[in-house]
Amino acid sequence: MINETDPLVQFKLDILRAAMPAESAIVFGDMYIVEGFYTAKCLEYGCERAVLVDSLETPNWLRTRLDDTRIDFLKGDFSDPFFMHSIHERYSISVVFDILLHQAPLLSTLHMMLEKTQDAIAIVQPVLEERDLKNTLVYLPGQPADSGLYPLAERSSEYRAFDLQEVNQSHWIWGMTPSFIRSVLAGEGFEIVQEGDVGKLENPLWTWWGCVARRTSNNPHNWSRQRPTPGLFEPSW
């Protein structure tokens, strides 16, 4: 059971409510530990329907899905462009909690999520405290032990953030500052309308941060719309 009195859970719910009203929601990675908790909350807060996208599923989630016809489930890897391009619909809001840290193709994955987002996106995750150099993105694997960047107080058997030999999508790959996320969202045509934080992690260089960003445009100058060599190939059909 999710403890809804926990400050972090409350913070995520506040961010989710701030993204409303919304007709439909697409929730990425809402399975591990939480088993679709925030997907169900989207319906409670007024969405007519919600879809969860993840490569995992559990018996509890299957029961939740069968109990409510407004819930759908797409099983796949949301960092895979072939899978993501098979999702043709756009949803009023997207919900992205705690998963960008694990995405090796970070910009591409976030871009594909935003392509499915019609109105607003809600993001909550651990971030690095702001640096002198804004828009900082740190690749954690291989960082020396004395860097002070390891996000937990002790080495974790689950998130081997310093192990170059065992990096995969379930491990903690990235450390990023809020300014990095702000810049990426701005480049994608989104404007942050609410943001905040809810306290430090075990390592005080990290904090829980979140935002709601609303779409203001479809930026024609985004990196995804530019060809490396303009005019090299022009289809004739």
Secondary structure as the mmCIF struct_conf table of DSSP 4:
data_model
#
loop_
_struct_conf.conf_type_id
_struct_conf.id
_struct_conf.beg_label_comp_id
_struct_conf.beg_label_asym_id
_struct_conf.beg_label_seq_id
_struct_conf.end_label_comp_id
_struct_conf.end_label_asym_id
_struct_conf.end_label_seq_id
TURN_TY1_P TURN_TY1_P1 GLU A 4 THR A 5
BEND BEND1 ASP A 6 ASP A 6
HELX_RH_AL_P HELX_RH_AL_P1 PRO A 7 ALA A 18
TURN_TY1_P TURN_TY1_P2 ALA A 19 ALA A 19
BEND BEND2 GLU A 23 GLU A 23
STRN STRN1 SER A 24 PHE A 28
BEND BEND3 GLY A 29 GLY A 29
TURN_TY1_P TURN_TY1_P3 TYR A 32 GLY A 36
HELX_RH_AL_P HELX_RH_AL_P2 PHE A 37 GLU A 44
TURN_TY1_P TURN_TY1_P4 TYR A 45 GLY A 46
BEND BEND4 GLU A 48 GLU A 48
STRN STRN2 ARG A 49 ASP A 54
BEND BEND5 SER A 55 SER A 55
HELX_RH_AL_P HELX_RH_AL_P3 PRO A 59 ASP A 67
TURN_TY1_P TURN_TY1_P5 THR A 69 ARG A 70
STRN STRN3 ILE A 71 LYS A 75
BEND BEND6 GLY A 76 GLY A 76
TURN_TY1_P TURN_TY1_P6 PHE A 78 SER A 79
HELX_RH_AL_P HELX_RH_AL_P4 PRO A 81 HIS A 85
TURN_TY1_P TURN_TY1_P7 SER A 86 SER A 86
STRN STRN4 TYR A 91 PHE A 97
BEND BEND7 ASP A 98 ASP A 98
HELX_RH_3T_P HELX_RH_3T_P1 LEU A 100 HIS A 102
BEND BEND8 ALA A 104 PRO A 105
HELX_RH_AL_P HELX_RH_AL_P5 LEU A 106 GLU A 115
TURN_TY1_P TURN_TY1_P8 LYS A 116 LYS A 116
STRN STRN5 THR A 117 LEU A 128
HELX_LH_PP_P HELX_LH_PP_P1 GLU A 129 GLU A 130
BEND BEND9 ASP A 132 ASN A 135
STRN STRN6 LEU A 137 TYR A 139
TURN_TY1_P TURN_TY1_P9 PRO A 141 GLY A 142
HELX_RH_3T_P HELX_RH_3T_P2 ALA A 145 SER A 147
BEND BEND10 GLY A 148 GLY A 148
BEND BEND11 PRO A 151 GLU A 154
BEND BEND12 SER A 157 GLU A 158
TURN_TY1_P TURN_TY1_P10 ALA A 161 PHE A 162
TURN_TY1_P TURN_TY1_P11 LEU A 164 GLN A 165
BEND BEND13 GLU A 166 GLU A 166
TURN_TY1_P TURN_TY1_P12 GLN A 169 SER A 170
BEND BEND14 HIS A 171 HIS A 171
STRN STRN7 TRP A 174 MET A 176
HELX_RH_AL_P HELX_RH_AL_P6 PRO A 178 GLY A 187
TURN_TY1_P TURN_TY1_P13 GLU A 188 GLY A 189
STRN STRN8 PHE A 190 LYS A 200
BEND BEND15 GLU A 202 ASN A 203
TURN_TY1_P TURN_TY1_P14 PRO A 204 LEU A 205
STRN STRN9 TRP A 206 ARG A 215
TURN_TY1_P TURN_TY1_P15 PRO A 220 HIS A 221
BEND BEND16 ASN A 222 ASN A 222
HELX_RH_3T_P HELX_RH_3T_P3 TRP A 223 ARG A 225
BEND BEND17 PRO A 228 THR A 229
TURN_TY1_P TURN_TY1_P16 PRO A 230 GLY A 231
BEND BEND18 LEU A 232 LEU A 232
#
